[in-house]
Amino acid sequence: MTLVTYSALINASMKRGDKSYGLEIFRSLQKFGKEIEALSPTVDVYNCVIHGLCSNEPETEDMTLAMQIFDEMIEERLSPNEKTV
């Protein structure tokens, strides 16, 4: 799979409210990204996850996880952009 495919799957999962599956795909992408640079999550992928967690009537846990994902993005030295929450 390509980064675009992963992004599309994450986005679709988050939009339909299946946050756990979206996160599972994201975590797989993070794992593969450590082995294959072309699969390293971009700021746009992180934004997709963060926005997905913050939409569809988010629970407190969703918001906390969104902040953790944001922190992970910063740790990966990715700069937030205008689309980042």
PyMOL Python script that loads the backbone (N, CA, C, O; Angstrom):
from pymol import cmd

cmd.read_pdbstr("""\
ATOM      1  N   MET A   1       0.843  -1.184   0.000  1.00  0.00           N
ATOM      2  CA  MET A   1       0.000   0.000   0.000  1.00  0.00           C
ATOM      3  C   MET A   1       0.886   1.243   0.000  1.00  0.00           C
ATOM      4  O   MET A   1       2.041   1.203   0.424  1.00  0.00           O
ATOM      5  N   THR A   2       0.330   2.326  -0.476  1.00  0.00           N
ATOM      6  CA  THR A   2       1.042   3.593  -0.532  1.00  0.00           C
ATOM      7  C   THR A   2       0.558   4.501   0.595  1.00  0.00           C
ATOM      8  O   THR A   2      -0.434   4.209   1.263  1.00  0.00           O
ATOM      9  N   LEU A   3       1.267   5.590   0.791  1.00  0.00           N
ATOM     10  CA  LEU A   3       0.875   6.578   1.794  1.00  0.00           C
ATOM     11  C   LEU A   3      -0.511   7.138   1.478  1.00  0.00           C
ATOM     12  O   LEU A   3      -1.303   7.390   2.386  1.00  0.00           O
ATOM     13  N   VAL A   4      -0.797   7.331   0.209  1.00  0.00           N
ATOM     14  CA  VAL A   4      -2.117   7.835  -0.204  1.00  0.00           C
ATOM     15  C   VAL A   4      -3.214   6.841   0.176  1.00  0.00           C
ATOM     16  O   VAL A   4      -4.283   7.242   0.635  1.00  0.00           O
ATOM     17  N   THR A   5      -2.954   5.557  -0.011  1.00  0.00           N
ATOM     18  CA  THR A   5      -3.930   4.524   0.349  1.00  0.00           C
ATOM     19  C   THR A   5      -4.174   4.515   1.842  1.00  0.00           C
ATOM     20  O   THR A   5      -5.320   4.475   2.290  1.00  0.00           O
ATOM     21  N   TYR A   6      -3.095   4.552   2.619  1.00  0.00           N
ATOM     22  CA  TYR A   6      -3.245   4.604   4.076  1.00  0.00           C
ATOM     23  C   TYR A   6      -4.050   5.834   4.493  1.00  0.00           C
ATOM     24  O   TYR A   6      -4.957   5.739   5.319  1.00  0.00           O
ATOM     25  N   SER A   7      -3.715   6.974   3.921  1.00  0.00           N
ATOM     26  CA  SER A   7      -4.417   8.218   4.257  1.00  0.00           C
ATOM     27  C   SER A   7      -5.905   8.118   3.951  1.00  0.00           C
ATOM     28  O   SER A   7      -6.742   8.548   4.745  1.00  0.00           O
ATOM     29  N   ALA A   8      -6.225   7.552   2.800  1.00  0.00           N
ATOM     30  CA  ALA A   8      -7.629   7.406   2.410  1.00  0.00           C
ATOM     31  C   ALA A   8      -8.377   6.481   3.370  1.00  0.00           C
ATOM     32  O   ALA A   8      -9.519   6.756   3.739  1.00  0.00           O
ATOM     33  N   LEU A   9      -7.736   5.390   3.770  1.00  0.00           N
ATOM     34  CA  LEU A   9      -8.372   4.466   4.715  1.00  0.00           C
ATOM     35  C   LEU A   9      -8.576   5.107   6.081  1.00  0.00           C
ATOM     36  O   LEU A   9      -9.624   4.933   6.702  1.00  0.00           O
ATOM     37  N   ILE A  10      -7.575   5.848   6.547  1.00  0.00           N
ATOM     38  CA  ILE A  10      -7.701   6.547   7.829  1.00  0.00           C
ATOM     39  C   ILE A  10      -8.830   7.564   7.754  1.00  0.00           C
ATOM     40  O   ILE A  10      -9.677   7.631   8.644  1.00  0.00           O
ATOM     41  N   ASN A  11      -8.836   8.351   6.693  1.00  0.00           N
ATOM     42  CA  ASN A  11      -9.855   9.391   6.523  1.00  0.00           C
ATOM     43  C   ASN A  11     -11.256   8.795   6.468  1.00  0.00           C
ATOM     44  O   ASN A  11     -12.169   9.288   7.131  1.00  0.00           O
ATOM     45  N   ALA A  12     -11.427   7.751   5.689  1.00  0.00           N
ATOM     46  CA  ALA A  12     -12.747   7.118   5.559  1.00  0.00           C
ATOM     47  C   ALA A  12     -13.209   6.536   6.894  1.00  0.00           C
ATOM     48  O   ALA A  12     -14.377   6.666   7.261  1.00  0.00           O
ATOM     49  N   SER A  13     -12.299   5.900   7.610  1.00  0.00           N
ATOM     50  CA  SER A  13     -12.655   5.311   8.903  1.00  0.00           C
ATOM     51  C   SER A  13     -13.079   6.384   9.896  1.00  0.00           C
ATOM     52  O   SER A  13     -14.076   6.232  10.602  1.00  0.00           O
ATOM     53  N   MET A  14     -12.322   7.459   9.943  1.00  0.00           N
ATOM     54  CA  MET A  14     -12.639   8.545  10.873  1.00  0.00           C
ATOM     55  C   MET A  14     -13.973   9.201  10.512  1.00  0.00           C
ATOM     56  O   MET A  14     -14.780   9.498  11.392  1.00  0.00           O
ATOM     57  N   LYS A  15     -14.200   9.423   9.222  1.00  0.00           N
ATOM     58  CA  LYS A  15     -15.439  10.079   8.789  1.00  0.00           C
ATOM     59  C   LYS A  15     -16.675   9.248   9.095  1.00  0.00           C
ATOM     60  O   LYS A  15     -17.738   9.802   9.377  1.00  0.00           O
ATOM     61  N   ARG A  16     -16.550   7.930   9.044  1.00  0.00           N
ATOM     62  CA  ARG A  16     -17.715   7.104   9.338  1.00  0.00           C
ATOM     63  C   ARG A  16     -17.847   6.812  10.843  1.00  0.00           C
ATOM     64  O   ARG A  16     -18.751   6.094  11.271  1.00  0.00           O
ATOM     65  N   GLY A  17     -16.932   7.382  11.630  1.00  0.00           N
ATOM     66  CA  GLY A  17     -17.019   7.261  13.078  1.00  0.00           C
ATOM     67  C   GLY A  17     -16.319   6.060  13.664  1.00  0.00           C
ATOM     68  O   GLY A  17     -16.455   5.788  14.857  1.00  0.00           O
ATOM     69  N   ASP A  18     -15.567   5.327  12.847  1.00  0.00           N
ATOM     70  CA  ASP A  18     -14.830   4.157  13.336  1.00  0.00           C
ATOM     71  C   ASP A  18     -13.408   4.592  13.707  1.00  0.00           C
ATOM     72  O   ASP A  18     -12.432   4.271  13.029  1.00  0.00           O
ATOM     73  N   LYS A  19     -13.339   5.338  14.816  1.00  0.00           N
ATOM     74  CA  LYS A  19     -12.067   5.921  15.239  1.00  0.00           C
ATOM     75  C   LYS A  19     -11.037   4.863  15.609  1.00  0.00           C
ATOM     76  O   LYS A  19      -9.848   5.035  15.338  1.00  0.00           O
ATOM     77  N   SER A  20     -11.475   3.781  16.222  1.00  0.00           N
ATOM     78  CA  SER A  20     -10.517   2.748  16.634  1.00  0.00           C
ATOM     79  C   SER A  20      -9.841   2.111  15.422  1.00  0.00           C
ATOM     80  O   SER A  20      -8.643   1.828  15.461  1.00  0.00           O
ATOM     81  N   TYR A  21     -10.594   1.884  14.351  1.00  0.00           N
ATOM     82  CA  TYR A  21      -9.995   1.303  13.143  1.00  0.00           C
ATOM     83  C   TYR A  21      -9.066   2.316  12.473  1.00  0.00           C
ATOM     84  O   TYR A  21      -7.988   1.960  11.999  1.00  0.00           O
ATOM     85  N   GLY A  22      -9.488   3.573  12.438  1.00  0.00           N
ATOM     86  CA  GLY A  22      -8.627   4.621  11.884  1.00  0.00           C
ATOM     87  C   GLY A  22      -7.308   4.707  12.627  1.00  0.00           C
ATOM     88  O   GLY A  22      -6.251   4.862  12.015  1.00  0.00           O
ATOM     89  N   LEU A  23      -7.371   4.606  13.958  1.00  0.00           N
ATOM     90  CA  LEU A  23      -6.151   4.631  14.765  1.00  0.00           C
ATOM     91  C   LEU A  23      -5.292   3.395  14.534  1.00  0.00           C
ATOM     92  O   LEU A  23      -4.064   3.480  14.518  1.00  0.00           O
ATOM     93  N   GLU A  24      -5.935   2.256  14.356  1.00  0.00           N
ATOM     94  CA  GLU A  24      -5.204   1.021  14.082  1.00  0.00           C
ATOM     95  C   GLU A  24      -4.414   1.152  12.777  1.00  0.00           C
ATOM     96  O   GLU A  24      -3.253   0.747  12.704  1.00  0.00           O
ATOM     97  N   ILE A  25      -5.038   1.709  11.769  1.00  0.00           N
ATOM     98  CA  ILE A  25      -4.362   1.917  10.488  1.00  0.00           C
ATOM     99  C   ILE A  25      -3.214   2.916  10.661  1.00  0.00           C
ATOM    100  O   ILE A  25      -2.121   2.717  10.130  1.00  0.00           O
ATOM    101  N   PHE A  26      -3.475   3.987  11.406  1.00  0.00           N
ATOM    102  CA  PHE A  26      -2.455   4.999  11.647  1.00  0.00           C
ATOM    103  C   PHE A  26      -1.245   4.406  12.368  1.00  0.00           C
ATOM    104  O   PHE A  26      -0.104   4.679  11.997  1.00  0.00           O
ATOM    105  N   ARG A  27      -1.493   3.602  13.388  1.00  0.00           N
ATOM    106  CA  ARG A  27      -0.389   2.984  14.131  1.00  0.00           C
ATOM    107  C   ARG A  27       0.406   2.030  13.227  1.00  0.00           C
ATOM    108  O   ARG A  27       1.628   1.939  13.343  1.00  0.00           O
ATOM    109  N   SER A  28      -0.283   1.329  12.337  1.00  0.00           N
ATOM    110  CA  SER A  28       0.414   0.467  11.373  1.00  0.00           C
ATOM    111  C   SER A  28       1.295   1.307  10.455  1.00  0.00           C
ATOM    112  O   SER A  28       2.431   0.941  10.153  1.00  0.00           O
ATOM    113  N   LEU A  29       0.753   2.428  10.023  1.00  0.00           N
ATOM    114  CA  LEU A  29       1.516   3.325   9.156  1.00  0.00           C
ATOM    115  C   LEU A  29       2.753   3.849   9.880  1.00  0.00           C
ATOM    116  O   LEU A  29       3.832   3.917   9.291  1.00  0.00           O
ATOM    117  N   GLN A  30       2.607   4.217  11.142  1.00  0.00           N
ATOM    118  CA  GLN A  30       3.763   4.680  11.917  1.00  0.00           C
ATOM    119  C   GLN A  30       4.834   3.583  11.984  1.00  0.00           C
ATOM    120  O   GLN A  30       6.024   3.855  11.824  1.00  0.00           O
ATOM    121  N   LYS A  31       4.403   2.364  12.218  1.00  0.00           N
ATOM    122  CA  LYS A  31       5.333   1.237  12.312  1.00  0.00           C
ATOM    123  C   LYS A  31       6.072   1.035  10.984  1.00  0.00           C
ATOM    124  O   LYS A  31       7.297   0.921  10.959  1.00  0.00           O
ATOM    125  N   PHE A  32       5.323   0.993   9.896  1.00  0.00           N
ATOM    126  CA  PHE A  32       5.941   0.793   8.587  1.00  0.00           C
ATOM    127  C   PHE A  32       6.813   1.972   8.196  1.00  0.00           C
ATOM    128  O   PHE A  32       7.820   1.801   7.508  1.00  0.00           O
ATOM    129  N   GLY A  33       6.435   3.168   8.631  1.00  0.00           N
ATOM    130  CA  GLY A  33       7.201   4.366   8.316  1.00  0.00           C
ATOM    131  C   GLY A  33       8.585   4.351   8.915  1.00  0.00           C
ATOM    132  O   GLY A  33       9.495   4.995   8.394  1.00  0.00           O
ATOM    133  N   LYS A  34       8.758   3.622  10.006  1.00  0.00           N
ATOM    134  CA  LYS A  34      10.085   3.503  10.614  1.00  0.00           C
ATOM    135  C   LYS A  34      10.989   2.601   9.777  1.00  0.00           C
ATOM    136  O   LYS A  34      12.214   2.705   9.837  1.00  0.00           O
ATOM    137  N   GLU A  35      10.377   1.725   9.006  1.00  0.00           N
ATOM    138  CA  GLU A  35      11.133   0.798   8.158  1.00  0.00           C
ATOM    139  C   GLU A  35      11.259   1.288   6.723  1.00  0.00           C
ATOM    140  O   GLU A  35      12.274   1.058   6.065  1.00  0.00           O
ATOM    141  N   ILE A  36      10.224   1.964   6.243  1.00  0.00           N
ATOM    142  CA  ILE A  36      10.188   2.432   4.857  1.00  0.00           C
ATOM    143  C   ILE A  36       9.861   3.928   4.877  1.00  0.00           C
ATOM    144  O   ILE A  36       8.725   4.315   5.153  1.00  0.00           O
ATOM    145  N   GLU A  37      10.838   4.749   4.591  1.00  0.00           N
ATOM    146  CA  GLU A  37      10.676   6.199   4.706  1.00  0.00           C
ATOM    147  C   GLU A  37       9.490   6.732   3.913  1.00  0.00           C
ATOM    148  O   GLU A  37       8.833   7.677   4.349  1.00  0.00           O
ATOM    149  N   ALA A  38       9.208   6.144   2.759  1.00  0.00           N
ATOM    150  CA  ALA A  38       8.100   6.605   1.916  1.00  0.00           C
ATOM    151  C   ALA A  38       6.746   6.435   2.602  1.00  0.00           C
ATOM    152  O   ALA A  38       5.753   7.020   2.170  1.00  0.00           O
ATOM    153  N   LEU A  39       6.704   5.633   3.675  1.00  0.00           N
ATOM    154  CA  LEU A  39       5.457   5.427   4.404  1.00  0.00           C
ATOM    155  C   LEU A  39       5.417   6.179   5.731  1.00  0.00           C
ATOM    156  O   LEU A  39       4.546   5.925   6.563  1.00  0.00           O
ATOM    157  N   SER A  40       6.342   7.089   5.930  1.00  0.00           N
ATOM    158  CA  SER A  40       6.319   7.889   7.152  1.00  0.00           C
ATOM    159  C   SER A  40       5.126   8.850   7.094  1.00  0.00           C
ATOM    160  O   SER A  40       4.937   9.551   6.100  1.00  0.00           O
ATOM    161  N   PRO A  41       4.323   8.880   8.165  1.00  0.00           N
ATOM    162  CA  PRO A  41       3.163   9.780   8.163  1.00  0.00           C
ATOM    163  C   PRO A  41       3.577  11.238   7.988  1.00  0.00           C
ATOM    164  O   PRO A  41       4.547  11.701   8.587  1.00  0.00           O
ATOM    165  N   THR A  42       2.836  11.936   7.174  1.00  0.00           N
ATOM    166  CA  THR A  42       3.069  13.361   6.945  1.00  0.00           C
ATOM    167  C   THR A  42       2.187  14.174   7.882  1.00  0.00           C
ATOM    168  O   THR A  42       1.335  13.628   8.583  1.00  0.00           O
ATOM    169  N   VAL A  43       2.403  15.483   7.886  1.00  0.00           N
ATOM    170  CA  VAL A  43       1.563  16.356   8.714  1.00  0.00           C
ATOM    171  C   VAL A  43       0.091  16.218   8.307  1.00  0.00           C
ATOM    172  O   VAL A  43      -0.795  16.319   9.156  1.00  0.00           O
ATOM    173  N   ASP A  44      -0.171  15.990   7.030  1.00  0.00           N
ATOM    174  CA  ASP A  44      -1.554  15.832   6.574  1.00  0.00           C
ATOM    175  C   ASP A  44      -2.200  14.570   7.147  1.00  0.00           C
ATOM    176  O   ASP A  44      -3.389  14.568   7.464  1.00  0.00           O
ATOM    177  N   VAL A  45      -1.421  13.506   7.278  1.00  0.00           N
ATOM    178  CA  VAL A  45      -1.944  12.274   7.873  1.00  0.00           C
ATOM    179  C   VAL A  45      -2.229  12.503   9.358  1.00  0.00           C
ATOM    180  O   VAL A  45      -3.273  12.097   9.868  1.00  0.00           O
ATOM    181  N   TYR A  46      -1.298  13.153  10.039  1.00  0.00           N
ATOM    182  CA  TYR A  46      -1.531  13.477  11.457  1.00  0.00           C
ATOM    183  C   TYR A  46      -2.780  14.350  11.608  1.00  0.00           C
ATOM    184  O   TYR A  46      -3.594  14.129  12.505  1.00  0.00           O
ATOM    185  N   ASN A  47      -2.923  15.341  10.727  1.00  0.00           N
ATOM    186  CA  ASN A  47      -4.104  16.207  10.784  1.00  0.00           C
ATOM    187  C   ASN A  47      -5.392  15.409  10.611  1.00  0.00           C
ATOM    188  O   ASN A  47      -6.384  15.655  11.298  1.00  0.00           O
ATOM    189  N   CYS A  48      -5.368  14.461   9.698  1.00  0.00           N
ATOM    190  CA  CYS A  48      -6.537  13.616   9.459  1.00  0.00           C
ATOM    191  C   CYS A  48      -6.941  12.873  10.735  1.00  0.00           C
ATOM    192  O   CYS A  48      -8.121  12.814  11.081  1.00  0.00           O
ATOM    193  N   VAL A  49      -5.960  12.313  11.422  1.00  0.00           N
ATOM    194  CA  VAL A  49      -6.233  11.574  12.658  1.00  0.00           C
ATOM    195  C   VAL A  49      -6.738  12.522  13.737  1.00  0.00           C
ATOM    196  O   VAL A  49      -7.726  12.226  14.410  1.00  0.00           O
ATOM    197  N   ILE A  50      -6.070  13.654  13.905  1.00  0.00           N
ATOM    198  CA  ILE A  50      -6.463  14.622  14.935  1.00  0.00           C
ATOM    199  C   ILE A  50      -7.876  15.120  14.680  1.00  0.00           C
ATOM    200  O   ILE A  50      -8.699  15.150  15.595  1.00  0.00           O
ATOM    201  N   HIS A  51      -8.161  15.508  13.452  1.00  0.00           N
ATOM    202  CA  HIS A  51      -9.510  15.996  13.119  1.00  0.00           C
ATOM    203  C   HIS A  51     -10.545  14.892  13.297  1.00  0.00           C
ATOM    204  O   HIS A  51     -11.648  15.141  13.785  1.00  0.00           O
ATOM    205  N   GLY A  52     -10.190  13.674  12.902  1.00  0.00           N
ATOM    206  CA  GLY A  52     -11.121  12.557  13.071  1.00  0.00           C
ATOM    207  C   GLY A  52     -11.461  12.300  14.521  1.00  0.00           C
ATOM    208  O   GLY A  52     -12.609  12.001  14.851  1.00  0.00           O
ATOM    209  N   LEU A  53     -10.476  12.414  15.387  1.00  0.00           N
ATOM    210  CA  LEU A  53     -10.717  12.205  16.816  1.00  0.00           C
ATOM    211  C   LEU A  53     -11.555  13.319  17.428  1.00  0.00           C
ATOM    212  O   LEU A  53     -12.286  13.098  18.394  1.00  0.00           O
ATOM    213  N   CYS A  54     -11.445  14.512  16.861  1.00  0.00           N
ATOM    214  CA  CYS A  54     -12.153  15.672  17.417  1.00  0.00           C
ATOM    215  C   CYS A  54     -13.546  15.872  16.812  1.00  0.00           C
ATOM    216  O   CYS A  54     -14.252  16.808  17.188  1.00  0.00           O
ATOM    217  N   SER A  55     -13.941  15.014  15.892  1.00  0.00           N
ATOM    218  CA  SER A  55     -15.254  15.165  15.261  1.00  0.00           C
ATOM    219  C   SER A  55     -16.195  14.051  15.707  1.00  0.00           C
ATOM    220  O   SER A  55     -15.799  13.164  16.463  1.00  0.00           O
ATOM    221  N   ASN A  56     -17.412  14.100  15.248  1.00  0.00           N
ATOM    222  CA  ASN A  56     -18.428  13.093  15.569  1.00  0.00           C
ATOM    223  C   ASN A  56     -18.643  12.936  17.071  1.00  0.00           C
ATOM    224  O   ASN A  56     -18.549  11.835  17.613  1.00  0.00           O
ATOM    225  N   GLU A  57     -18.935  14.059  17.736  1.00  0.00           N
ATOM    226  CA  GLU A  57     -19.215  14.057  19.178  1.00  0.00           C
ATOM    227  C   GLU A  57     -18.101  13.383  19.971  1.00  0.00           C
ATOM    228  O   GLU A  57     -18.302  12.305  20.530  1.00  0.00           O
ATOM    229  N   PRO A  58     -16.935  14.008  20.023  1.00  0.00           N
ATOM    230  CA  PRO A  58     -15.791  13.377  20.677  1.00  0.00           C
ATOM    231  C   PRO A  58     -15.985  13.200  22.187  1.00  0.00           C
ATOM    232  O   PRO A  58     -16.577  14.045  22.859  1.00  0.00           O
ATOM    233  N   GLU A  59     -15.483  12.106  22.685  1.00  0.00           N
ATOM    234  CA  GLU A  59     -15.437  11.842  24.118  1.00  0.00           C
ATOM    235  C   GLU A  59     -14.177  12.519  24.676  1.00  0.00           C
ATOM    236  O   GLU A  59     -13.294  12.924  23.919  1.00  0.00           O
ATOM    237  N   THR A  60     -14.107  12.634  25.986  1.00  0.00           N
ATOM    238  CA  THR A  60     -12.919  13.205  26.619  1.00  0.00           C
ATOM    239  C   THR A  60     -11.676  12.424  26.232  1.00  0.00           C
ATOM    240  O   THR A  60     -10.616  13.008  26.005  1.00  0.00           O
ATOM    241  N   GLU A  61     -11.803  11.091  26.157  1.00  0.00           N
ATOM    242  CA  GLU A  61     -10.663  10.251  25.788  1.00  0.00           C
ATOM    243  C   GLU A  61     -10.182  10.559  24.371  1.00  0.00           C
ATOM    244  O   GLU A  61      -8.984  10.522  24.091  1.00  0.00           O
ATOM    245  N   ASP A  62     -11.135  10.865  23.475  1.00  0.00           N
ATOM    246  CA  ASP A  62     -10.780  11.205  22.093  1.00  0.00           C
ATOM    247  C   ASP A  62      -9.946  12.484  22.059  1.00  0.00           C
ATOM    248  O   ASP A  62      -8.957  12.575  21.332  1.00  0.00           O
ATOM    249  N   MET A  63     -10.354  13.460  22.849  1.00  0.00           N
ATOM    250  CA  MET A  63      -9.639  14.738  22.874  1.00  0.00           C
ATOM    251  C   MET A  63      -8.241  14.560  23.470  1.00  0.00           C
ATOM    252  O   MET A  63      -7.276  15.159  22.996  1.00  0.00           O
ATOM    253  N   THR A  64      -8.142  13.738  24.506  1.00  0.00           N
ATOM    254  CA  THR A  64      -6.845  13.460  25.113  1.00  0.00           C
ATOM    255  C   THR A  64      -5.938  12.751  24.109  1.00  0.00           C
ATOM    256  O   THR A  64      -4.759  13.083  23.985  1.00  0.00           O
ATOM    257  N   LEU A  65      -6.486  11.789  23.405  1.00  0.00           N
ATOM    258  CA  LEU A  65      -5.712  11.060  22.401  1.00  0.00           C
ATOM    259  C   LEU A  65      -5.294  11.993  21.260  1.00  0.00           C
ATOM    260  O   LEU A  65      -4.182  11.875  20.745  1.00  0.00           O
ATOM    261  N   ALA A  66      -6.164  12.907  20.867  1.00  0.00           N
ATOM    262  CA  ALA A  66      -5.823  13.874  19.817  1.00  0.00           C
ATOM    263  C   ALA A  66      -4.621  14.713  20.242  1.00  0.00           C
ATOM    264  O   ALA A  66      -3.746  15.000  19.426  1.00  0.00           O
ATOM    265  N   MET A  67      -4.575  15.106  21.509  1.00  0.00           N
ATOM    266  CA  MET A  67      -3.433  15.868  22.010  1.00  0.00           C
ATOM    267  C   MET A  67      -2.164  15.015  22.015  1.00  0.00           C
ATOM    268  O   MET A  67      -1.077  15.518  21.731  1.00  0.00           O
ATOM    269  N   GLN A  68      -2.298  13.730  22.337  1.00  0.00           N
ATOM    270  CA  GLN A  68      -1.141  12.834  22.311  1.00  0.00           C
ATOM    271  C   GLN A  68      -0.620  12.668  20.884  1.00  0.00           C
ATOM    272  O   GLN A  68       0.588  12.662  20.650  1.00  0.00           O
ATOM    273  N   ILE A  69      -1.544  12.534  19.936  1.00  0.00           N
ATOM    274  CA  ILE A  69      -1.154  12.411  18.519  1.00  0.00           C
ATOM    275  C   ILE A  69      -0.442  13.690  18.075  1.00  0.00           C
ATOM    276  O   ILE A  69       0.557  13.634  17.357  1.00  0.00           O
ATOM    277  N   PHE A  70      -0.963  14.842  18.508  1.00  0.00           N
ATOM    278  CA  PHE A  70      -0.318  16.121  18.199  1.00  0.00           C
ATOM    279  C   PHE A  70       1.109  16.138  18.748  1.00  0.00           C
ATOM    280  O   PHE A  70       2.041  16.536  18.048  1.00  0.00           O
ATOM    281  N   ASP A  71       1.280  15.708  19.998  1.00  0.00           N
ATOM    282  CA  ASP A  71       2.606  15.660  20.607  1.00  0.00           C
ATOM    283  C   ASP A  71       3.536  14.721  19.836  1.00  0.00           C
ATOM    284  O   ASP A  71       4.718  15.017  19.664  1.00  0.00           O
ATOM    285  N   GLU A  72       3.000  13.591  19.372  1.00  0.00           N
ATOM    286  CA  GLU A  72       3.801  12.654  18.575  1.00  0.00           C
ATOM    287  C   GLU A  72       4.253  13.316  17.271  1.00  0.00           C
ATOM    288  O   GLU A  72       5.382  13.117  16.822  1.00  0.00           O
ATOM    289  N   MET A  73       3.366  14.096  16.677  1.00  0.00           N
ATOM    290  CA  MET A  73       3.699  14.796  15.438  1.00  0.00           C
ATOM    291  C   MET A  73       4.876  15.747  15.682  1.00  0.00           C
ATOM    292  O   MET A  73       5.806  15.818  14.878  1.00  0.00           O
ATOM    293  N   ILE A  74       4.821  16.465  16.787  1.00  0.00           N
ATOM    294  CA  ILE A  74       5.906  17.397  17.125  1.00  0.00           C
ATOM    295  C   ILE A  74       7.205  16.622  17.380  1.00  0.00           C
ATOM    296  O   ILE A  74       8.275  17.044  16.942  1.00  0.00           O
ATOM    297  N   GLU A  75       7.110  15.490  18.086  1.00  0.00           N
ATOM    298  CA  GLU A  75       8.285  14.660  18.353  1.00  0.00           C
ATOM    299  C   GLU A  75       8.920  14.145  17.064  1.00  0.00           C
ATOM    300  O   GLU A  75      10.133  13.951  16.998  1.00  0.00           O
ATOM    301  N   GLU A  76       8.094  13.926  16.043  1.00  0.00           N
ATOM    302  CA  GLU A  76       8.603  13.482  14.736  1.00  0.00           C
ATOM    303  C   GLU A  76       9.140  14.649  13.909  1.00  0.00           C
ATOM    304  O   GLU A  76       9.508  14.488  12.745  1.00  0.00           O
ATOM    305  N   ARG A  77       9.178  15.823  14.532  1.00  0.00           N
ATOM    306  CA  ARG A  77       9.692  17.048  13.901  1.00  0.00           C
ATOM    307  C   ARG A  77       8.877  17.497  12.695  1.00  0.00           C
ATOM    308  O   ARG A  77       9.403  18.040  11.723  1.00  0.00           O
ATOM    309  N   LEU A  78       7.580  17.250  12.792  1.00  0.00           N
ATOM    310  CA  LEU A  78       6.657  17.747  11.769  1.00  0.00           C
ATOM    311  C   LEU A  78       6.010  19.019  12.314  1.00  0.00           C
ATOM    312  O   LEU A  78       5.526  19.043  13.445  1.00  0.00           O
ATOM    313  N   SER A  79       6.008  20.052  11.517  1.00  0.00           N
ATOM    314  CA  SER A  79       5.449  21.325  11.959  1.00  0.00           C
ATOM    315  C   SER A  79       3.958  21.384  11.666  1.00  0.00           C
ATOM    316  O   SER A  79       3.527  21.067  10.558  1.00  0.00           O
ATOM    317  N   PRO A  80       3.165  21.792  12.663  1.00  0.00           N
ATOM    318  CA  PRO A  80       1.738  21.981  12.418  1.00  0.00           C
ATOM    319  C   PRO A  80       1.532  23.006  11.307  1.00  0.00           C
ATOM    320  O   PRO A  80       2.335  23.924  11.139  1.00  0.00           O
ATOM    321  N   ASN A  81       0.463  22.844  10.561  1.00  0.00           N
ATOM    322  CA  ASN A  81       0.145  23.830   9.537  1.00  0.00           C
ATOM    323  C   ASN A  81      -1.231  24.443   9.816  1.00  0.00           C
ATOM    324  O   ASN A  81      -1.810  24.224  10.880  1.00  0.00           O
ATOM    325  N   GLU A  82      -1.741  25.201   8.864  1.00  0.00           N
ATOM    326  CA  GLU A  82      -3.011  25.903   9.089  1.00  0.00           C
ATOM    327  C   GLU A  82      -4.188  24.957   9.259  1.00  0.00           C
ATOM    328  O   GLU A  82      -5.236  25.383   9.745  1.00  0.00           O
ATOM    329  N   LYS A  83      -4.060  23.705   8.884  1.00  0.00           N
ATOM    330  CA  LYS A  83      -5.154  22.731   9.034  1.00  0.00           C
ATOM    331  C   LYS A  83      -5.096  21.980  10.362  1.00  0.00           C
ATOM    332  O   LYS A  83      -6.049  21.294  10.732  1.00  0.00           O
ATOM    333  N   THR A  84      -3.979  22.110  11.080  1.00  0.00           N
ATOM    334  CA  THR A  84      -3.826  21.397  12.345  1.00  0.00           C
ATOM    335  C   THR A  84      -4.712  22.049  13.401  1.00  0.00           C
ATOM    336  O   THR A  84      -4.775  23.275  13.498  1.00  0.00           O
ATOM    337  N   VAL A  85      -5.393  21.228  14.187  1.00  0.00           N
ATOM    338  CA  VAL A  85      -6.275  21.751  15.240  1.00  0.00           C
ATOM    339  C   VAL A  85      -5.451  22.514  16.236  1.00  0.00           C
ATOM    340  O   VAL A  85      -5.991  23.042  17.208  1.00  0.00           O
TER     341      VAL A  85
END
""", "prot")
cmd.dss("prot")
cmd.show_as("cartoon", "prot")
cmd.util.cbc("prot")
cmd.orient("prot")
